[in-house]
């Protein structure tokens, strides 16, 4: 007797500057999901935040977001039936349901990696791959992430942060603080974004203001951090729930001065060395730090932890809770080099999501007081 296939909703696109990266990740995930085990249900979200299904979703995946498509069906999770239904039927007949057993989000950046959509899945009681609401939110916010990691005694580079409104009110005060506390060279970053979008490496004061102006186009919270020079970029993939494991480390040799968007996705000239040429002692240390960072941020399922290395000194650069899943992405490549090929990696992520969901559903969600105090 054949085993019933799990219906896996692969959700992608979204209202993020990383929209295009998400499309490529989703295509790669769908290609590598074992079709003998899973029925794949693609779910696309346009840059305007519209949810697509059917042929419109496949068109988004193949052609990219056009921004003016008519939406055939708008879907939202049904908390009672654990399924996806037409929004206009949600409060009506609940017909034409498509049951989703589990969601595999490949939404990078805002409104996908920051806890917003994870909250929707939690409300709908649908299992999903990756970090929960808290882990996703603190993983997305580079400032909060650094504060937690430093509080846990983990090494991060020096930084300051400020709000867009503060910059608009008192630019000179902020410039003075940056020069005195950080110094050049430095990086200016939006606090909540990935794929190096909106990030500038600043070598002198004349480059500082344009870098900040660029960053505030993407976020109201700005991070300015010290640039470590020279440095090596090391990445580690982490997999698991309460007992996570770390992959072998890999090293990125960027085609540009730093690993920016073009170096990651566009020019095809960056190189990955897997495993990274490190001593056994340093390899063990970095893998352990990756696991500690994963636990510190209350992550689950998956994350990629990026490090800066200068000599034997290691800093945690950042942690990504929905790392890239393209054919050239480090997360699956590092696990492949660690003995877990892409399709088996997806199997494990699905298994971990179901495990966490079952454990959470064992918790009580009601309480009976000794006296009835409410009407």
Long-range contacts (C-beta under 8 A, 24 or more apart in sequence): 3-37, 5-36, 5-37, 5-38, 5-39, 6-37, 6-38, 6-39, 6-101, 6-102, 6-350, 7-38, 7-39, 7-41, 7-98, 7-99, 7-100, 7-101, 7-102, 8-33, 8-38, 8-39, 8-40, 8-41, 8-100, 8-101, 8-102, 8-103, 8-104, 8-350, 9-41, 9-42, 9-43, 9-84, 9-100, 9-102, 9-103, 9-104, 10-40, 10-41, 10-42, 10-43, 10-104, 10-106, 11-43, 11-44, 11-45, 11-103, 11-104, 11-105, 11-106, 11-107, 11-112, 11-117, 12-42, 12-43, 12-44, 12-45, 12-60, 12-61, 12-105, 12-106, 12-107, 13-44, 13-45, 13-46, 13-47, 13-52, 13-60, 13-65, 13-107, 14-45, 14-47, 14-49, 14-107, 14-108, 14-109, 14-110, 14-111, 14-112, 15-45, 15-47, 15-48, 15-49, 15-110, 15-111, 16-107, 16-108, 16-109, 16-110, 16-111, 16-112, 16-113, 16-193, 17-109, 17-110, 17-193, 17-195, 17-197, 17-198, 17-218, 18-108, 18-109, 18-193, 18-194, 18-195, 18-197, 19-47, 19-65, 20-64, 21-108, 21-195, 21-265, 21-324, 21-326, 22-106, 22-107, 22-108, 22-109, 22-112, 23-60, 23-61, 23-64, 23-65, 24-265, 24-326, 25-106, 25-108, 25-324, 25-325, 25-326, 25-329, 26-61, 26-106, 26-325, 27-61, 28-325, 28-326, 28-327, 28-329, 29-104, 29-106, 29-325, 29-346, 30-61, 32-342, 32-343, 32-346, 33-343, 33-346, 34-343, 34-346, 34-347, 37-347, 38-350, 41-84, 41-98, 41-100, 43-75, 43-84, 45-107, 49-111, 50-74, 51-75, 51-76, 53-84, 53-98, 76-120, 77-120, 77-121, 77-123, 77-124, 77-126, 78-124, 79-123, 79-124, 79-125, 82-124, 82-125, 82-126, 100-126, 101-127, 102-126, 102-127, 102-128, 102-129, 102-350, 102-353, 102-354, 103-127, 103-128, 103-129, 104-128, 104-129, 104-346, 104-349, 104-350, 104-353, 105-129, 105-130, 105-322, 106-322, 106-325, 107-322, 108-194, 108-195, 108-322, 108-324, 109-140, 109-192, 109-193, 109-194, 109-195, 109-197, 110-140, 110-192, 110-193, 112-322, 113-139, 113-140, 113-194, 113-320, 113-321, 113-322, 114-140, 114-141, 114-192, 115-140, 125-361, 127-353, 127-354, 127-356, 127-357, 128-353, 128-357, 129-301, 129-302, 129-349, 129-350, 129-352, 129-353, 130-300, 130-301, 130-302, 130-321, 130-322, 130-349, 130-353, 131-297, 131-298, 131-299, 131-300, 131-301, 131-302, 131-303, 131-321, 132-298, 132-300, 132-356, 134-298, 135-297, 135-298, 135-299, 135-300, 135-321, 136-321, 136-322, 138-297, 138-298, 139-297, 139-299, 139-303, 139-319, 139-320, 139-321, 140-192, 140-194, 140-321, 141-191, 141-192, 141-221, 142-189, 142-191, 142-192, 142-223, 142-318, 143-191, 143-221, 143-223, 145-297, 145-318, 145-319, 146-223, 148-296, 148-297, 149-293, 149-296, 149-297, 149-316, 152-292, 152-296, 154-289, 154-292, 154-293, 154-296, 154-316, 155-313, 155-314, 155-315, 155-316, 156-315, 156-316, 156-317, 157-225, 157-226, 157-228, 157-308, 157-315, 157-317, 158-182, 158-225, 158-226, 159-223, 159-224, 159-225, 159-226, 160-224, 161-191, 161-221, 161-222, 161-223, 161-224, 162-221, 162-222, 162-224, 163-220, 163-221, 163-222, 164-216, 164-219, 164-220, 164-221, 164-222, 165-220, 167-212, 167-216, 167-222, 171-209, 175-205, 175-208, 175-209, 178-208, 178-224, 179-205, 182-224, 182-225, 182-226, 183-226, 184-227, 185-227, 185-229, 186-224, 186-225, 186-226, 186-227, 187-223, 187-224, 187-225, 187-226, 187-227, 187-258, 188-212, 188-214, 188-215, 188-222, 188-223, 188-224, 189-215, 189-222, 189-223, 189-224, 189-225, 190-215, 190-216, 190-218, 190-219, 190-221, 190-222, 190-223, 191-219, 191-221, 191-222, 191-223, 192-219, 192-221, 193-218, 193-219, 194-320, 195-261, 195-264, 195-265, 195-324, 196-258, 196-259, 196-260, 196-261, 196-263, 196-264, 197-261, 199-258, 199-260, 201-227, 201-257, 201-258, 228-308, 228-310, 228-315, 229-310, 230-310, 231-308, 231-309, 231-310, 232-276, 232-308, 232-309, 232-310, 233-259, 233-306, 233-307, 233-308, 233-309, 233-317, 234-276, 234-278, 234-286, 234-306, 234-307, 234-308, 234-309, 234-314, 235-304, 235-305, 235-306, 235-307, 235-330, 235-334, 236-286, 236-287, 236-290, 236-304, 236-305, 236-307, 236-334, 237-302, 237-303, 237-304, 237-305, 237-323, 237-330, 237-331, 237-332, 237-334, 237-335, 237-338, 238-290, 238-291, 238-294, 238-299, 238-302, 238-303, 238-304, 238-305, 239-301, 239-302, 239-335, 239-340, 239-345, 239-348, 239-349, 239-352, 240-294, 240-300, 240-301, 240-352, 241-300, 241-301, 241-352, 241-355, 241-356, 244-291, 244-294, 244-295, 244-299, 245-291, 246-287, 246-288, 246-290, 246-291, 246-305, 247-287, 247-334, 247-335, 247-337, 247-338, 248-274, 248-275, 248-276, 248-283, 248-287, 248-334, 248-337, 248-338, 249-275, 249-276, 249-278, 249-283, 249-286, 249-287, 249-307, 249-334, 250-274, 250-275, 250-276, 250-330, 250-333, 250-334, 250-337, 251-276, 251-277, 251-278, 252-330, 264-324, 265-326, 265-328, 272-328, 272-330, 272-333, 274-333, 274-334, 274-337, 275-337, 282-309, 282-312, 282-314, 285-314, 286-314, 289-314, 289-316, 293-319, 294-319, 297-321, 300-352, 300-356, 301-349, 301-352, 301-353, 301-356, 302-331, 302-349, 304-330, 304-331, 304-334
